[in-house]
């Protein structure tokens, strides 16, 4: 009897079962412009929707979830890291003012377990619905021998559109503008290699434990999904004069905000304007991580920042608060050299 693909570790039937399980949740992540491709080889989007733009610019972004997937694997919880993937990809698009249109995903795993894949893709679809974009397609690949049966990784790419003369960015920023912070839901999806290093060095700090600083287990806290800001940012852009956004991901608040500043201005930020969430203080204490290292690794409680016209600051904070996004005035723009400074 000859060998087979299944004997090599690839189960095509399991992949087909996973597609069936995820189908209903993926159907909810759908914009009106989505067009079905009967073959399923490609995702289709009706580009005639762009005719309403005078000069449409397409924006694209790609990212992954990083080593946070290891914690999901260890806890056997698979429907939250999809939110992280969408947050990392789609919230990068909205920084330039782009409306997200569609996204595709890629899952690599050691073994296709249909229920696990369906949870992963279902989480991505749910988050796409929150972000207002279609999940236009994706791919699941089984890599036996390269990944252990319970190992997996996530990546994705997104596309959006913005009117050319409404493109946000550093060239719009002026001294006197206000910096508005939008609270994070937790660590989001950056810095987990350091998190895992701290856990490995502290055997008593288990994912099942509930430290005094937290109101739930450490595992639940660390797997809190990324807040999806896209629709909130688009609503803010419609309501007030937004100059620029900064998505606070790897590199921390100062480094990411500096990317949205011109070379002639600084962002002076007030540390006392917010309380750092307990999870960051816990990690700093158990890992003996100095504050500068924490600042450049984690979001420290600020997941997105907006730079708005001076007279729009209070309106911006109220609009975001009314939409359920914690927001506050974080600082102001001053003459400078393109730096963001925490004081």
C-alpha positions in Angstrom: 0.0 0.0 0.0 1.4 3.4 -1.0 1.8 6.4 1.2 -0.5 9.4 1.3 -0.8 13.1 2.0 -2.7 12.2 5.2 0.1 9.8 6.3 2.5 12.8 5.8 0.4 14.7 8.3 -1.9 16.8 6.2 -5.7 16.1 6.7 -7.6 17.6 3.8 -11.0 16.4 5.2 -10.3 18.2 8.5 -9.6 21.5 6.6 -12.9 21.1 4.7 -14.7 20.5 8.0 -13.2 23.7 9.5 -14.5 25.7 6.5 -18.0 24.4 7.2 -17.8 25.2 10.9 -16.6 28.8 10.3 -19.0 29.6 7.4 -21.8 31.3 9.4 -19.5 33.5 11.4 -17.5 34.6 8.3 -20.8 35.5 6.6 -21.4 38.2 9.3 -18.2 40.0 8.3 -19.5 41.3 5.0 -19.8 44.7 3.4 -22.4 45.3 0.7 -19.6 45.6 -1.9 -18.5 42.1 -1.3 -19.0 39.8 -4.4 -19.1 36.0 -4.1 -16.5 34.1 -6.0 -18.0 30.7 -6.7 -14.6 29.0 -6.9 -13.5 30.3 -3.5 -10.0 31.0 -4.8 -10.2 34.7 -4.4 -12.1 37.4 -2.5 -13.9 39.9 -4.7 -14.8 43.5 -3.9 -16.9 45.8 -6.1 -14.5 48.6 -6.9 -17.2 50.7 -8.4 -17.8 51.8 -4.8 -14.7 53.9 -5.2 -16.4 56.1 -7.9 -17.9 58.3 -5.2 -14.4 59.4 -4.4 -12.8 62.3 -6.3 -9.2 60.8 -5.9 -9.3 57.6 -3.9 -6.1 56.4 -2.4 -5.9 52.7 -1.5 -4.2 52.0 1.8 -2.9 48.6 2.8 -1.4 47.0 5.9 -0.2 43.6 7.1 0.7 42.2 10.5 0.4 39.2 12.8 -0.4 38.5 16.4 3.1 37.5 17.6 3.8 35.3 20.5 0.5 36.0 22.2 -0.7 33.0 20.3 1.4 30.8 22.6 -0.7 31.9 25.6 -3.9 31.1 23.6 -2.5 27.7 22.8 -1.5 27.0 26.5 -5.0 28.1 27.7 -6.9 26.4 24.9 -8.7 29.7 24.1 -8.8 30.5 20.4 -11.5 33.0 19.7 -9.8 36.1 21.1 -6.5 36.3 19.2 -8.5 36.9 16.0 -9.5 40.3 17.5 -5.8 41.0 18.0 -5.1 40.3 14.4 -7.8 42.7 13.1 -6.7 45.3 15.6 -3.1 45.2 14.5 -4.0 45.3 10.8 -7.1 47.5 10.5 -6.3 50.0 13.1 -3.0 50.7 11.3 -5.1 51.6 8.2 -7.3 54.1 10.0 -4.3 56.1 11.1 -4.1 57.8 7.7 -7.9 58.3 7.7 -8.7 55.3 5.6 -12.0 53.5 5.8 -11.3 49.7 6.1 -12.8 47.8 3.2 -11.7 44.2 3.4 -9.2 41.8 5.0 -7.7 38.4 4.4 -6.1 36.1 6.9 -3.5 33.3 6.9 -3.3 30.5 9.6 -0.4 28.1 9.7 -0.7 25.2 12.1 0.9 21.9 12.9 -2.4 20.0 12.7 -5.9 21.2 11.5 -8.3 20.7 14.3 -11.6 21.9 12.7 -13.1 23.4 15.9 -9.9 25.3 16.7 -9.6 26.7 13.2 -13.2 27.7 13.3 -12.7 29.5 16.6 -9.7 31.4 15.2 -11.4 32.4 12.0 -14.6 33.2 13.9 -12.8 35.6 16.1 -11.3 37.3 13.1 -14.7 37.6 11.5 -16.3 39.0 14.6 -13.6 41.6 14.9 -14.0 42.5 11.1 -17.7 43.2 11.8 -16.7 45.5 14.6 -14.2 47.2 12.3 -16.7 47.6 9.5 -14.8 45.6 6.9 -15.3 42.3 5.1 -13.4 39.2 5.7 -12.9 38.6 2.0 -10.9 35.4 2.2 -8.1 33.5 3.9 -6.0 30.4 3.9 -5.2 27.6 6.4 -2.0 25.7 6.0 -1.0 22.5 7.8 2.7 22.2 8.4 3.4 18.9 10.1 7.0 18.5 11.1 7.6 22.3 11.2 5.0 23.0 13.9 3.9 20.8 16.7 0.3 19.6 16.4 -1.1 22.2 18.8 1.0 25.1 17.5 -0.3 27.8 15.1 0.4 31.3 13.9 -1.8 34.1 12.5 -1.2 36.8 10.0 -3.4 39.0 7.8 -3.6 41.9 5.4 -6.1 44.6 5.0 -7.1 47.2 2.4 -8.8 50.6 2.9 -9.6 53.8 1.1 -9.2 57.5 1.8 -9.9 60.6 -0.2 -6.5 62.1 -1.2 -7.3 65.6 0.2 -8.5 64.1 3.5 -5.3 62.1 4.1 -4.3 62.5 7.7 -0.7 62.8 8.8 2.2 64.9 10.1 1.8 67.7 7.6 -1.5 68.7 9.2 -0.1 68.9 12.7 0.4 72.4 14.2 1.7 73.7 17.6 -1.2 74.3 19.9 -3.1 71.1 18.7 -4.3 68.8 21.5 -3.3 65.1 21.9 -6.2 62.9 22.8 -5.6 59.4 24.3 -7.9 56.4 23.8 -7.6 53.8 26.5 -6.3 50.3 25.6 -8.2 47.2 26.7 -4.9 45.8 28.1 -1.6 44.7 26.6 -3.2 44.3 23.1 -0.7 42.3 21.0 2.8 43.7 21.6 5.4 42.8 24.1 4.4 39.2 24.7 7.9 37.9 24.3 8.8 39.9 27.4 5.6 38.8 29.1 6.5 35.1 28.5 10.1 35.8 29.7 8.7 37.2 32.9 6.4 34.3 33.4 9.2 31.8 32.8 11.4 33.5 35.4 8.5 33.5 38.0 7.2 29.9 38.5 4.6 31.1 41.0 3.1 33.5 38.4 1.0 31.0 36.5 -1.7 31.7 33.9 -4.3 30.1 36.3 -3.3 32.3 39.3 -5.1 35.5 40.3 -2.6 38.0 41.7 -3.9 40.5 44.2 -3.5 43.3 41.7 -6.0 41.7 39.3 -9.8 41.0 39.4 -9.5 37.8 37.2 -6.9 35.2 36.5 -3.6 36.3 34.9 -4.4 34.2 31.8 -7.7 35.9 31.3 -6.0 39.3 31.7 -3.2 38.5 29.2 -5.7 37.2 26.6 -7.9 40.2 26.7 -8.4 41.0 23.0 -7.2 44.2 21.4 -9.7 47.1 21.4 -10.8 47.8 17.8 -10.7 51.6 17.2 -11.4 51.8 13.5 -15.1 52.9 13.6 -14.5 55.2 16.5 -11.7 56.9 14.7 -13.8 57.3 11.6 -16.7 58.8 13.6 -14.2 61.2 15.3 -12.8 62.3 11.9 -16.3 63.1 10.7 -17.2 65.1 13.8 -14.1 67.2 14.5 -10.9 68.4 12.8 -8.5 65.5 13.3 -4.9 66.2 12.2 -3.4 62.8 12.7 -3.7 59.5 14.6 -1.0 57.2 16.1 -1.7 53.5 16.7 0.3 52.6 19.8 1.9 49.2 19.1 5.5 47.9 19.3 7.8 50.7 20.4 5.3 52.2 22.9 3.5 55.6 23.1 6.4 58.0 22.5 7.9 56.2 19.5 4.6 55.6 17.7 3.3 59.1 18.3 6.5 60.6 17.0 5.8 59.0 13.6 2.8 61.3 13.3 4.7 64.5 14.0 6.4 66.9 11.6 10.0 67.7 12.2 9.0 71.1 13.5 6.8 70.0 16.4 6.9 68.0 19.6 4.1 66.2 21.5 4.4 67.0 25.3 2.5 64.4 27.2 1.4 64.4 30.8 2.0 61.1 32.6 -0.4 62.2 35.4 -3.3 62.4 33.0 -4.0 58.6 33.4 -3.4 55.7 35.7 -1.4 52.9 34.2 -3.5 49.6 34.4 -2.5 47.1 37.0 -1.3 44.5 34.6 1.6 46.7 33.5 2.7 47.4 37.1 2.5 43.7 37.9 4.7 42.8 35.0 7.2 45.6 35.9 7.4 44.4 39.5 7.8 40.7 38.9 10.2 41.2 36.0 12.1 44.1 37.6 11.6 46.0 34.3 12.6 49.7 34.5 10.1 52.3 33.5 11.9 53.3 30.3 11.9 49.7 29.1 8.2 49.3 29.9 7.4 52.6 28.0 9.1 51.4 24.9 7.7 47.8 25.0 4.0 48.2 26.0 1.2 50.6 25.3 0.9 51.3 29.1 -2.9 51.9 28.8 -3.0 54.1 25.7 -4.0 52.1 22.5 -4.6 55.0 20.1 -3.9 58.7 20.1 -5.5 61.4 18.1 -4.1 64.9 17.4 -6.9 67.3 17.0 -7.4 71.1 16.6 -7.2 72.9 19.9 -10.9 73.8 20.0 -12.0 70.2 19.3 -10.4 68.6 22.3 -13.4 68.5 24.7 -15.8 67.5 21.9 -13.4 64.7 20.9 -13.2 63.3 24.4 -17.0 63.4 24.9 -17.6 61.7 21.6 -15.3 58.9 22.3 -16.6 58.5 25.9 -20.1 58.3 24.5 -19.0 55.5 22.2 -17.6 53.5 25.1 -13.9 54.3 24.5 -12.1 55.8 27.6 -10.6 59.1 26.4 -8.8 62.0 27.9 -6.6 65.0 27.0 -3.1 63.5 27.0 -1.0 66.5 26.1 -0.4 69.2 23.5 1.7 70.0 20.4 4.5 72.5 20.9 7.3 73.8 18.6 10.1 71.2 18.5 12.0 68.6 16.5 9.5 65.8 16.0 9.8 64.1 19.4 7.1 62.8 21.8 8.1 63.5 25.4 6.4 62.1 28.5 6.6 64.4 31.5 
